[in-house]
Amino acid sequence: MTEHNPIKPPKPDGGEEEKSSLLERASGAFGLSNLGAAPMPRSFDDVPMKRARPLRKTGTPAPAPAPKATPAPAPAPVEMSVEAARKEASLPVPAQPSAPPPAVIDGTANPIALAGERVEVDFASLRKAGFIDPEGQASALAEEFRIVKRQILDAVRLAGTAAARRILITSPHENEGKTFCAVNLALSLAAERDLEVVLIDADLANPSVKRVLGLPERAGLMDVLANDQARVESHVLQTDIDGLWVLPPGRQSSHASEALSSRRTAEVFERLTAQAPNRIVLIDSPPALAASPAAEIAKHVGQTILVARADRTGKTALEDAAQLLSACPDIKLVLNGANFSPSGRRFGSYYG
């Protein structure tokens, strides 16, 4: 067996070898005398101890710790130019819903005075045909049209515009009672104090208003539309019924629809209602589904009364007529010739 003896380094002074550890001998041989233990601190910082959470009953959740309130930083001052301040001040504010404005009547305004010829109404013909008798007593028919009149006047006051004081009266087909309703409504409105009513016979193909009232032949609507120099107020006839004026249809023309669709029609209607808050204009037109003038006139009025006969007018006809008259913002329905009332209202029994 081979013998292994450790290598003994020579002594620096040639003396005898001293007994030392392996590290000491390595330090002397390789220059590791600077190696030593790391310095130890004299004291240690106290570490906060973790505290145990208190025990709670089962089923009761522990409340979450409240977050610490952090003070909000103060807003930094913002410099704004004069123009920017003006723009900010003029930002639009959302409109709040409010009640419709009431009708405003300017007492200082001078309406265009009606200056037509004075004519007489045939009262006997009115009574014979079953219309309201202006000189008669209260009747069931008069009360019915008072209800219609109130609805129209309420809409006029609510809108407060000149267009609302122009009312078109028509029906889907002929023989449904549009002229009957137009004349009776004009008579009922004329009974109001301080109110002027202008009834226009715009059924140029089959004029009926002048025949019902027994008026003579005179120049009228078509003559005014054909002549730009004509003044409509000079052609409106004053009847012997207080507050009632009538504009006849005028001469016959095959281009009545084109005349009614012209700008001149708008000028004539505006002239009748301009600066005249106490003037109501009723327009009796041809049936809406039989001729085109009704749809043209609907563009210049604020209210339309669509007359339906109880035993004749169909639902489809009413819907089609309402569609043709949709240029008017307010379409009302009047049921004519009804023999019963769903509400049980019977004016005839009250007035005998």
Short mmCIF file of the C-alpha atoms (twelve columns), coordinates in Angstrom:
data_MODEL
# 
_entry.id   MODEL 
# 
loop_
_atom_site.group_PDB 
_atom_site.id 
_atom_site.type_symbol 
_atom_site.label_atom_id 
_atom_site.label_alt_id 
_atom_site.label_comp_id 
_atom_site.label_asym_id 
_atom_site.label_seq_id 
_atom_site.Cartn_x 
_atom_site.Cartn_y 
_atom_site.Cartn_z 
_atom_site.pdbx_PDB_model_num 
ATOM 1   C CA . MET A 1   0.000    0.000  0.000   1 
ATOM 2   C CA . THR A 2   1.351    3.327  -0.976  1 
ATOM 3   C CA . GLU A 3   1.882    5.706  1.882   1 
ATOM 4   C CA . HIS A 4   0.636    9.267  1.495   1 
ATOM 5   C CA . ASN A 5   2.243    11.905 3.618   1 
ATOM 6   C CA . PRO A 6   0.991    15.500 3.726   1 
ATOM 7   C CA . ILE A 7   3.222    18.131 2.229   1 
ATOM 8   C CA . LYS A 8   4.755    20.273 4.894   1 
ATOM 9   C CA . PRO A 9   5.455    23.852 3.842   1 
ATOM 10  C CA . PRO A 10  8.810    25.178 4.883   1 
ATOM 11  C CA . LYS A 11  8.994    27.496 7.813   1 
ATOM 12  C CA . PRO A 12  9.770    31.072 6.887   1 
ATOM 13  C CA . ASP A 13  12.765   31.263 9.320   1 
ATOM 14  C CA . GLY A 14  13.859   27.684 8.823   1 
ATOM 15  C CA . GLY A 15  12.748   26.683 12.277  1 
ATOM 16  C CA . GLU A 16  10.554   23.896 13.340  1 
ATOM 17  C CA . GLU A 17  7.032    23.612 12.011  1 
ATOM 18  C CA . GLU A 18  4.279    24.991 14.148  1 
ATOM 19  C CA . LYS A 19  1.053    23.224 14.588  1 
ATOM 20  C CA . SER A 20  -1.740   25.157 12.811  1 
ATOM 21  C CA . SER A 21  -5.098   24.589 11.148  1 
ATOM 22  C CA . LEU A 22  -5.652   24.058 7.499   1 
ATOM 23  C CA . LEU A 23  -7.011   27.617 7.059   1 
ATOM 24  C CA . GLU A 24  -4.061   29.073 8.839   1 
ATOM 25  C CA . ARG A 25  -1.650   27.151 6.678   1 
ATOM 26  C CA . ALA A 26  -3.604   28.219 3.538   1 
ATOM 27  C CA . SER A 27  -3.533   31.819 4.674   1 
ATOM 28  C CA . GLY A 28  0.209    31.645 5.103   1 
ATOM 29  C CA . ALA A 29  0.760    29.962 1.750   1 
ATOM 30  C CA . PHE A 30  -1.680   31.976 -0.446  1 
ATOM 31  C CA . GLY A 31  -1.922   35.319 1.368   1 
ATOM 32  C CA . LEU A 32  -5.420   34.872 2.813   1 
ATOM 33  C CA . SER A 33  -4.624   36.470 6.152   1 
ATOM 34  C CA . ASN A 34  -7.293   39.230 5.607   1 
ATOM 35  C CA . LEU A 35  -10.146  36.746 5.621   1 
ATOM 36  C CA . GLY A 36  -12.231  36.965 8.766   1 
ATOM 37  C CA . ALA A 37  -15.710  36.745 10.139  1 
ATOM 38  C CA . ALA A 38  -18.289  39.362 9.103   1 
ATOM 39  C CA . PRO A 39  -18.851  42.116 11.678  1 
ATOM 40  C CA . MET A 40  -21.881  41.614 13.837  1 
ATOM 41  C CA . PRO A 41  -24.241  44.574 14.704  1 
ATOM 42  C CA . ARG A 42  -24.421  45.468 18.356  1 
ATOM 43  C CA . SER A 43  -28.225  45.853 18.351  1 
ATOM 44  C CA . PHE A 44  -31.164  44.831 16.185  1 
ATOM 45  C CA . ASP A 45  -34.276  46.860 15.248  1 
ATOM 46  C CA . ASP A 46  -37.481  45.659 16.824  1 
ATOM 47  C CA . VAL A 47  -39.734  43.946 14.278  1 
ATOM 48  C CA . PRO A 48  -43.468  44.622 14.883  1 
ATOM 49  C CA . MET A 49  -45.218  41.495 15.888  1 
ATOM 50  C CA . LYS A 50  -48.197  40.251 13.919  1 
ATOM 51  C CA . ARG A 51  -51.329  40.344 15.942  1 
ATOM 52  C CA . ALA A 52  -53.844  37.577 15.571  1 
ATOM 53  C CA . ARG A 53  -57.379  38.534 14.403  1 
ATOM 54  C CA . PRO A 54  -60.020  38.118 17.055  1 
ATOM 55  C CA . LEU A 55  -62.201  35.085 16.643  1 
ATOM 56  C CA . ARG A 56  -65.782  35.746 15.470  1 
ATOM 57  C CA . LYS A 57  -68.882  33.691 15.413  1 
ATOM 58  C CA . THR A 58  -69.466  31.535 12.393  1 
ATOM 59  C CA . GLY A 59  -71.687  33.164 9.745   1 
ATOM 60  C CA . THR A 60  -70.830  36.760 10.621  1 
ATOM 61  C CA . PRO A 61  -68.490  38.218 7.994   1 
ATOM 62  C CA . ALA A 62  -65.721  40.395 9.263   1 
ATOM 63  C CA . PRO A 63  -66.083  44.037 8.247   1 
ATOM 64  C CA . ALA A 64  -63.622  45.255 5.664   1 
ATOM 65  C CA . PRO A 65  -61.147  47.811 6.935   1 
ATOM 66  C CA . ALA A 66  -62.176  51.359 6.122   1 
ATOM 67  C CA . PRO A 67  -59.931  52.978 3.515   1 
ATOM 68  C CA . LYS A 68  -57.884  55.870 4.673   1 
ATOM 69  C CA . ALA A 69  -59.233  59.189 3.520   1 
ATOM 70  C CA . THR A 70  -56.884  60.869 1.101   1 
ATOM 71  C CA . PRO A 71  -57.305  64.631 0.871   1 
ATOM 72  C CA . ALA A 72  -58.168  65.743 -2.659  1 
ATOM 73  C CA . PRO A 73  -55.589  67.931 -4.298  1 
ATOM 74  C CA . ALA A 74  -56.551  71.552 -4.632  1 
ATOM 75  C CA . PRO A 75  -57.629  72.454 -8.184  1 
ATOM 76  C CA . ALA A 76  -55.024  74.246 -10.120 1 
ATOM 77  C CA . PRO A 77  -56.016  77.743 -11.257 1 
ATOM 78  C CA . VAL A 78  -57.023  77.839 -14.935 1 
ATOM 79  C CA . GLU A 79  -56.528  80.930 -16.958 1 
ATOM 80  C CA . MET A 80  -59.270  81.597 -19.524 1 
ATOM 81  C CA . SER A 81  -59.249  84.144 -22.263 1 
ATOM 82  C CA . VAL A 82  -62.120  86.587 -22.726 1 
ATOM 83  C CA . GLU A 83  -63.287  84.822 -25.903 1 
ATOM 84  C CA . ALA A 84  -63.187  81.415 -24.219 1 
ATOM 85  C CA . ALA A 85  -65.206  82.778 -21.302 1 
ATOM 86  C CA . ARG A 86  -67.773  84.148 -23.715 1 
ATOM 87  C CA . LYS A 87  -68.028  80.813 -25.503 1 
ATOM 88  C CA . GLU A 88  -68.460  78.999 -22.218 1 
ATOM 89  C CA . ALA A 89  -71.120  81.420 -21.094 1 
ATOM 90  C CA . SER A 90  -73.045  80.866 -24.334 1 
ATOM 91  C CA . LEU A 91  -73.182  77.094 -24.097 1 
ATOM 92  C CA . PRO A 92  -76.701  75.832 -24.942 1 
ATOM 93  C CA . VAL A 93  -78.826  74.796 -21.991 1 
ATOM 94  C CA . PRO A 94  -81.120  71.760 -22.473 1 
ATOM 95  C CA . ALA A 95  -84.688  72.928 -22.968 1 
ATOM 96  C CA . GLN A 96  -87.056  72.070 -20.145 1 
ATOM 97  C CA . PRO A 97  -90.556  70.906 -21.036 1 
ATOM 98  C CA . SER A 98  -93.038  73.677 -20.488 1 
ATOM 99  C CA . ALA A 99  -96.668  74.394 -21.186 1 
ATOM 100 C CA . PRO A 100 -97.488  75.647 -24.698 1 
ATOM 101 C CA . PRO A 101 -97.509  79.446 -24.901 1 
ATOM 102 C CA . PRO A 102 -100.946 81.044 -24.717 1 
ATOM 103 C CA . ALA A 103 -102.339 83.034 -27.613 1 
ATOM 104 C CA . VAL A 104 -101.061 86.603 -27.520 1 
ATOM 105 C CA . ILE A 105 -103.431 89.247 -28.813 1 
ATOM 106 C CA . ASP A 106 -101.860 92.563 -29.741 1 
ATOM 107 C CA . GLY A 107 -104.506 95.198 -29.270 1 
ATOM 108 C CA . THR A 108 -102.429 97.846 -31.065 1 
ATOM 109 C CA . ALA A 109 -102.134 95.863 -34.322 1 
ATOM 110 C CA . ASN A 110 -104.401 96.947 -37.156 1 
ATOM 111 C CA . PRO A 111 -105.884 93.988 -39.028 1 
ATOM 112 C CA . ILE A 112 -106.726 94.223 -42.695 1 
ATOM 113 C CA . ALA A 113 -110.332 95.391 -42.692 1 
ATOM 114 C CA . LEU A 114 -112.871 93.388 -44.683 1 
ATOM 115 C CA . ALA A 115 -114.556 95.748 -47.122 1 
ATOM 116 C CA . GLY A 116 -116.753 93.687 -49.422 1 
ATOM 117 C CA . GLU A 117 -120.328 94.157 -50.511 1 
ATOM 118 C CA . ARG A 118 -123.136 93.641 -48.005 1 
ATOM 119 C CA . VAL A 119 -125.609 90.855 -48.875 1 
ATOM 120 C CA . GLU A 120 -128.617 89.222 -47.232 1 
ATOM 121 C CA . VAL A 121 -128.900 85.593 -46.146 1 
ATOM 122 C CA . ASP A 122 -132.008 83.575 -46.937 1 
ATOM 123 C CA . PHE A 123 -133.055 82.554 -43.388 1 
ATOM 124 C CA . ALA A 124 -136.087 80.659 -44.628 1 
ATOM 125 C CA . SER A 125 -133.885 78.505 -46.829 1 
ATOM 126 C CA . LEU A 126 -131.589 77.788 -43.875 1 
ATOM 127 C CA . ARG A 127 -134.451 76.678 -41.660 1 
ATOM 128 C CA . LYS A 128 -135.971 74.559 -44.395 1 
ATOM 129 C CA . ALA A 129 -132.676 72.734 -45.042 1 
ATOM 130 C CA . GLY A 130 -132.249 71.938 -41.319 1 
ATOM 131 C CA . PHE A 131 -129.363 74.316 -40.540 1 
ATOM 132 C CA . ILE A 132 -128.943 76.309 -37.347 1 
ATOM 133 C CA . ASP A 133 -131.395 79.195 -37.235 1 
ATOM 134 C CA . PRO A 134 -129.443 82.336 -36.250 1 
ATOM 135 C CA . GLU A 135 -132.677 83.971 -35.124 1 
ATOM 136 C CA . GLY A 136 -134.158 80.861 -33.491 1 
ATOM 137 C CA . GLN A 137 -134.050 79.359 -30.037 1 
ATOM 138 C CA . ALA A 138 -131.484 76.940 -28.605 1 
ATOM 139 C CA . SER A 139 -131.597 73.511 -30.220 1 
ATOM 140 C CA . ALA A 140 -129.869 70.164 -30.075 1 
ATOM 141 C CA . LEU A 141 -128.014 70.919 -33.337 1 
ATOM 142 C CA . ALA A 142 -126.753 74.226 -31.983 1 
ATOM 143 C CA . GLU A 143 -125.465 72.513 -28.835 1 
ATOM 144 C CA . GLU A 144 -123.647 69.868 -30.849 1 
ATOM 145 C CA . PHE A 145 -121.789 72.507 -32.860 1 
ATOM 146 C CA . ARG A 146 -121.035 74.460 -29.703 1 
ATOM 147 C CA . ILE A 147 -119.001 71.447 -28.583 1 
ATOM 148 C CA . VAL A 148 -117.144 71.381 -31.905 1 
ATOM 149 C CA . LYS A 149 -116.636 75.146 -31.722 1 
ATOM 150 C CA . ARG A 150 -115.068 74.960 -28.259 1 
ATOM 151 C CA . GLN A 151 -112.565 72.353 -29.406 1 
ATOM 152 C CA . ILE A 152 -111.512 74.579 -32.298 1 
ATOM 153 C CA . LEU A 153 -111.211 77.740 -30.210 1 
ATOM 154 C CA . ASP A 154 -109.196 75.904 -27.545 1 
ATOM 155 C CA . ALA A 155 -106.751 74.757 -30.234 1 
ATOM 156 C CA . VAL A 156 -106.510 78.327 -31.550 1 
ATOM 157 C CA . ARG A 157 -105.671 79.708 -28.109 1 
ATOM 158 C CA . LEU A 158 -103.226 76.903 -27.422 1 
ATOM 159 C CA . ALA A 159 -101.291 77.371 -30.674 1 
ATOM 160 C CA . GLY A 160 -101.471 81.167 -30.778 1 
ATOM 161 C CA . THR A 161 -100.608 81.281 -34.497 1 
ATOM 162 C CA . ALA A 162 -102.349 82.639 -37.583 1 
ATOM 163 C CA . ALA A 163 -102.312 79.191 -39.202 1 
ATOM 164 C CA . ALA A 164 -104.352 77.746 -36.322 1 
ATOM 165 C CA . ARG A 165 -107.086 80.251 -37.141 1 
ATOM 166 C CA . ARG A 166 -107.400 78.807 -40.632 1 
ATOM 167 C CA . ILE A 167 -109.528 75.636 -40.598 1 
ATOM 168 C CA . LEU A 168 -110.130 73.300 -43.536 1 
ATOM 169 C CA . ILE A 169 -113.426 71.382 -43.636 1 
ATOM 170 C CA . THR A 170 -113.642 68.376 -45.937 1 
ATOM 171 C CA . SER A 171 -114.703 64.724 -46.143 1 
ATOM 172 C CA . PRO A 172 -113.405 61.601 -47.859 1 
ATOM 173 C CA . HIS A 173 -116.271 61.402 -50.356 1 
ATOM 174 C CA . GLU A 174 -119.191 63.549 -51.479 1 
ATOM 175 C CA . ASN A 175 -122.573 63.631 -49.744 1 
ATOM 176 C CA . GLU A 176 -121.044 63.054 -46.305 1 
ATOM 177 C CA . GLY A 177 -122.047 66.443 -44.866 1 
ATOM 178 C CA . LYS A 178 -118.954 68.653 -45.131 1 
ATOM 179 C CA . THR A 179 -120.867 71.744 -46.325 1 
ATOM 180 C CA . PHE A 180 -123.549 71.099 -43.700 1 
ATOM 181 C CA . CYS A 181 -120.869 71.123 -40.999 1 
ATOM 182 C CA . ALA A 182 -119.021 74.106 -42.519 1 
ATOM 183 C CA . VAL A 183 -122.093 76.370 -42.599 1 
ATOM 184 C CA . ASN A 184 -123.327 75.341 -39.139 1 
ATOM 185 C CA . LEU A 185 -119.881 75.803 -37.630 1 
ATOM 186 C CA . ALA A 186 -119.610 79.255 -39.235 1 
ATOM 187 C CA . LEU A 187 -122.989 80.234 -37.793 1 
ATOM 188 C CA . SER A 188 -121.997 78.969 -34.351 1 
ATOM 189 C CA . LEU A 189 -118.661 80.812 -34.398 1 
ATOM 190 C CA . ALA A 190 -120.293 84.020 -35.610 1 
ATOM 191 C CA . ALA A 191 -122.453 83.996 -32.486 1 
ATOM 192 C CA . GLU A 192 -119.302 84.580 -30.388 1 
ATOM 193 C CA . ARG A 193 -118.748 88.135 -29.230 1 
ATOM 194 C CA . ASP A 194 -115.898 90.110 -30.831 1 
ATOM 195 C CA . LEU A 195 -115.220 87.369 -33.386 1 
ATOM 196 C CA . GLU A 196 -115.139 87.629 -37.185 1 
ATOM 197 C CA . VAL A 197 -115.743 84.489 -39.248 1 
ATOM 198 C CA . VAL A 198 -114.830 84.244 -42.939 1 
ATOM 199 C CA . LEU A 199 -116.365 81.246 -44.720 1 
ATOM 200 C CA . ILE A 200 -114.589 80.470 -48.015 1 
ATOM 201 C CA . ASP A 201 -116.354 78.367 -50.625 1 
ATOM 202 C CA . ALA A 202 -113.354 76.574 -52.160 1 
ATOM 203 C CA . ASP A 203 -115.359 73.718 -53.697 1 
ATOM 204 C CA . LEU A 204 -114.909 75.217 -57.141 1 
ATOM 205 C CA . ALA A 205 -116.364 72.269 -59.058 1 
ATOM 206 C CA . ASN A 206 -119.524 72.049 -56.948 1 
ATOM 207 C CA . PRO A 207 -119.974 75.258 -54.884 1 
ATOM 208 C CA . SER A 208 -122.633 74.799 -52.211 1 
ATOM 209 C CA . VAL A 209 -122.149 77.533 -49.611 1 
ATOM 210 C CA . LYS A 210 -123.579 80.348 -51.688 1 
ATOM 211 C CA . ARG A 211 -126.551 78.142 -52.639 1 
ATOM 212 C CA . VAL A 212 -127.291 77.231 -48.995 1 
ATOM 213 C CA . LEU A 213 -127.089 80.854 -47.846 1 
ATOM 214 C CA . GLY A 214 -128.896 82.163 -50.917 1 
ATOM 215 C CA . LEU A 215 -126.137 84.569 -51.944 1 
ATOM 216 C CA . PRO A 216 -125.897 86.239 -55.383 1 
ATOM 217 C CA . GLU A 217 -123.192 85.511 -57.947 1 
ATOM 218 C CA . ARG A 218 -120.110 87.593 -57.279 1 
ATOM 219 C CA . ALA A 219 -116.371 87.498 -57.986 1 
ATOM 220 C CA . GLY A 220 -114.524 85.456 -55.440 1 
ATOM 221 C CA . LEU A 221 -111.589 83.173 -54.678 1 
ATOM 222 C CA . MET A 222 -110.589 82.187 -58.220 1 
ATOM 223 C CA . ASP A 223 -110.700 85.808 -59.379 1 
ATOM 224 C CA . VAL A 224 -108.366 86.832 -56.571 1 
ATOM 225 C CA . LEU A 225 -105.956 83.955 -57.296 1 
ATOM 226 C CA . ALA A 226 -105.871 84.834 -61.009 1 
ATOM 227 C CA . ASN A 227 -105.125 88.520 -60.468 1 
ATOM 228 C CA . ASP A 228 -102.075 89.451 -58.396 1 
ATOM 229 C CA . GLN A 229 -103.362 93.022 -58.060 1 
ATOM 230 C CA . ALA A 230 -106.727 91.981 -56.578 1 
ATOM 231 C CA . ARG A 231 -107.277 92.442 -52.845 1 
ATOM 232 C CA . VAL A 232 -109.088 89.564 -51.196 1 
ATOM 233 C CA . GLU A 233 -110.609 91.775 -48.498 1 
ATOM 234 C CA . SER A 234 -112.546 93.628 -51.210 1 
ATOM 235 C CA . HIS A 235 -114.199 90.405 -52.418 1 
ATOM 236 C CA . VAL A 236 -115.331 89.098 -49.018 1 
ATOM 237 C CA . LEU A 237 -119.093 89.596 -48.732 1 
ATOM 238 C CA . GLN A 238 -120.562 90.902 -45.490 1 
ATOM 239 C CA . THR A 239 -123.770 89.095 -44.557 1 
ATOM 240 C CA . ASP A 240 -126.625 90.427 -42.458 1 
ATOM 241 C CA . ILE A 241 -125.605 87.914 -39.754 1 
ATOM 242 C CA . ASP A 242 -123.357 89.720 -37.294 1 
ATOM 243 C CA . GLY A 243 -119.779 88.505 -37.516 1 
ATOM 244 C CA . LEU A 244 -120.240 86.311 -40.636 1 
ATOM 245 C CA . TRP A 245 -118.437 87.014 -43.921 1 
ATOM 246 C CA . VAL A 246 -118.387 84.833 -47.044 1 
ATOM 247 C CA . LEU A 247 -115.859 84.582 -49.894 1 
ATOM 248 C CA . PRO A 248 -117.614 83.079 -52.955 1 
ATOM 249 C CA . PRO A 249 -115.825 80.604 -55.227 1 
ATOM 250 C CA . GLY A 250 -115.672 83.011 -58.171 1 
ATOM 251 C CA . ARG A 251 -115.440 82.055 -61.799 1 
ATOM 252 C CA . GLN A 252 -115.127 78.454 -62.912 1 
ATOM 253 C CA . SER A 253 -111.713 77.256 -64.065 1 
ATOM 254 C CA . SER A 254 -110.245 73.982 -65.256 1 
ATOM 255 C CA . HIS A 255 -106.941 74.824 -63.518 1 
ATOM 256 C CA . ALA A 256 -108.329 75.272 -60.024 1 
ATOM 257 C CA . SER A 257 -105.913 72.766 -58.492 1 
ATOM 258 C CA . GLU A 258 -102.877 74.472 -60.030 1 
ATOM 259 C CA . ALA A 259 -104.141 77.848 -58.812 1 
ATOM 260 C CA . LEU A 260 -104.565 76.562 -55.262 1 
ATOM 261 C CA . SER A 261 -101.041 75.089 -55.252 1 
ATOM 262 C CA . SER A 262 -99.443  78.403 -56.222 1 
ATOM 263 C CA . ARG A 263 -97.709  80.866 -53.936 1 
ATOM 264 C CA . ARG A 264 -100.591 83.268 -54.471 1 
ATOM 265 C CA . THR A 265 -102.857 81.019 -52.358 1 
ATOM 266 C CA . ALA A 266 -100.545 81.339 -49.374 1 
ATOM 267 C CA . GLU A 267 -100.506 85.130 -49.789 1 
ATOM 268 C CA . VAL A 268 -104.316 85.310 -49.887 1 
ATOM 269 C CA . PHE A 269 -104.763 83.157 -46.766 1 
ATOM 270 C CA . GLU A 270 -102.062 85.037 -44.887 1 
ATOM 271 C CA . ARG A 271 -103.659 88.350 -45.775 1 
ATOM 272 C CA . LEU A 272 -106.983 87.249 -44.301 1 
ATOM 273 C CA . THR A 273 -105.479 86.297 -40.920 1 
ATOM 274 C CA . ALA A 274 -102.555 88.754 -40.669 1 
ATOM 275 C CA . GLN A 275 -102.749 90.887 -37.496 1 
ATOM 276 C CA . ALA A 276 -106.301 89.648 -36.914 1 
ATOM 277 C CA . PRO A 277 -106.296 87.506 -33.749 1 
ATOM 278 C CA . ASN A 278 -110.106 87.640 -33.566 1 
ATOM 279 C CA . ARG A 279 -110.698 86.382 -37.104 1 
ATOM 280 C CA . ILE A 280 -111.397 82.725 -37.948 1 
ATOM 281 C CA . VAL A 281 -111.237 81.485 -41.540 1 
ATOM 282 C CA . LEU A 282 -113.210 78.360 -42.516 1 
ATOM 283 C CA . ILE A 283 -112.524 76.756 -45.900 1 
ATOM 284 C CA . ASP A 284 -115.060 74.395 -47.449 1 
ATOM 285 C CA . SER A 285 -113.098 72.299 -49.970 1 
ATOM 286 C CA . PRO A 286 -113.947 69.413 -52.331 1 
ATOM 287 C CA . PRO A 287 -113.823 65.853 -50.917 1 
ATOM 288 C CA . ALA A 288 -110.271 64.751 -50.224 1 
ATOM 289 C CA . LEU A 289 -110.486 61.480 -52.198 1 
ATOM 290 C CA . ALA A 290 -112.420 62.996 -55.110 1 
ATOM 291 C CA . ALA A 291 -110.231 66.001 -55.972 1 
ATOM 292 C CA . SER A 292 -106.763 67.335 -55.174 1 
ATOM 293 C CA . PRO A 293 -107.561 70.875 -53.855 1 
ATOM 294 C CA . ALA A 294 -108.145 69.609 -50.301 1 
ATOM 295 C CA . ALA A 295 -104.598 68.271 -50.047 1 
ATOM 296 C CA . GLU A 296 -103.223 71.567 -51.398 1 
ATOM 297 C CA . ILE A 297 -105.244 73.697 -48.975 1 
ATOM 298 C CA . ALA A 298 -104.122 71.480 -46.066 1 
ATOM 299 C CA . LYS A 299 -100.615 72.937 -46.486 1 
ATOM 300 C CA . HIS A 300 -101.870 76.417 -45.529 1 
ATOM 301 C CA . VAL A 301 -104.071 75.655 -42.502 1 
ATOM 302 C CA . GLY A 302 -103.417 74.746 -38.876 1 
ATOM 303 C CA . GLN A 303 -106.546 72.635 -38.308 1 
ATOM 304 C CA . THR A 304 -108.595 70.259 -40.436 1 
ATOM 305 C CA . ILE A 305 -112.056 68.893 -39.732 1 
ATOM 306 C CA . LEU A 306 -112.617 65.577 -41.497 1 
ATOM 307 C CA . VAL A 307 -116.338 64.845 -41.691 1 
ATOM 308 C CA . ALA A 308 -117.430 61.204 -41.705 1 
ATOM 309 C CA . ARG A 309 -120.998 60.031 -42.170 1 
ATOM 310 C CA . ALA A 310 -121.975 57.379 -39.648 1 
ATOM 311 C CA . ASP A 311 -123.822 55.125 -42.074 1 
ATOM 312 C CA . ARG A 312 -121.607 55.611 -45.130 1 
ATOM 313 C CA . THR A 313 -117.932 56.459 -44.544 1 
ATOM 314 C CA . GLY A 314 -115.609 53.465 -44.208 1 
ATOM 315 C CA . LYS A 315 -112.499 53.151 -42.090 1 
ATOM 316 C CA . THR A 316 -110.198 52.747 -45.098 1 
ATOM 317 C CA . ALA A 317 -111.568 55.919 -46.675 1 
ATOM 318 C CA . LEU A 318 -110.891 57.855 -43.466 1 
ATOM 319 C CA . GLU A 319 -107.344 56.552 -43.271 1 
ATOM 320 C CA . ASP A 320 -106.639 57.407 -46.914 1 
ATOM 321 C CA . ALA A 321 -108.097 60.898 -46.525 1 
ATOM 322 C CA . ALA A 322 -106.085 61.542 -43.363 1 
ATOM 323 C CA . GLN A 323 -102.939 60.478 -45.196 1 
ATOM 324 C CA . LEU A 324 -103.622 62.942 -48.019 1 
ATOM 325 C CA . LEU A 325 -104.245 65.733 -45.507 1 
ATOM 326 C CA . SER A 326 -101.175 64.950 -43.380 1 
ATOM 327 C CA . ALA A 327 -99.602  68.319 -44.241 1 
ATOM 328 C CA . CYS A 328 -101.951 69.793 -41.633 1 
ATOM 329 C CA . PRO A 329 -100.612 69.264 -38.080 1 
ATOM 330 C CA . ASP A 330 -104.037 68.927 -36.419 1 
ATOM 331 C CA . ILE A 331 -106.788 66.748 -37.966 1 
ATOM 332 C CA . LYS A 332 -110.082 66.382 -36.107 1 
ATOM 333 C CA . LEU A 333 -112.871 63.941 -36.885 1 
ATOM 334 C CA . VAL A 334 -116.551 64.870 -36.838 1 
ATOM 335 C CA . LEU A 335 -119.117 62.070 -37.023 1 
ATOM 336 C CA . ASN A 336 -122.146 63.235 -38.960 1 
ATOM 337 C CA . GLY A 337 -125.569 61.586 -39.127 1 
ATOM 338 C CA . ALA A 338 -125.180 59.493 -35.962 1 
ATOM 339 C CA . ASN A 339 -128.441 58.241 -34.422 1 
ATOM 340 C CA . PHE A 340 -126.952 57.394 -31.017 1 
ATOM 341 C CA . SER A 341 -124.244 58.584 -28.637 1 
ATOM 342 C CA . PRO A 342 -121.960 56.084 -26.829 1 
ATOM 343 C CA . SER A 343 -121.847 58.440 -23.830 1 
ATOM 344 C CA . GLY A 344 -125.627 58.689 -23.622 1 
ATOM 345 C CA . ARG A 345 -125.629 62.431 -24.385 1 
ATOM 346 C CA . ARG A 346 -128.958 63.544 -25.903 1 
ATOM 347 C CA . PHE A 347 -129.419 67.283 -26.313 1 
ATOM 348 C CA . GLY A 348 -132.671 66.747 -28.189 1 
ATOM 349 C CA . SER A 349 -134.452 65.340 -25.132 1 
ATOM 350 C CA . TYR A 350 -133.309 68.301 -23.001 1 
ATOM 351 C CA . TYR A 351 -134.403 71.000 -25.459 1 
ATOM 352 C CA . GLY A 352 -137.538 69.141 -26.628 1 
# 
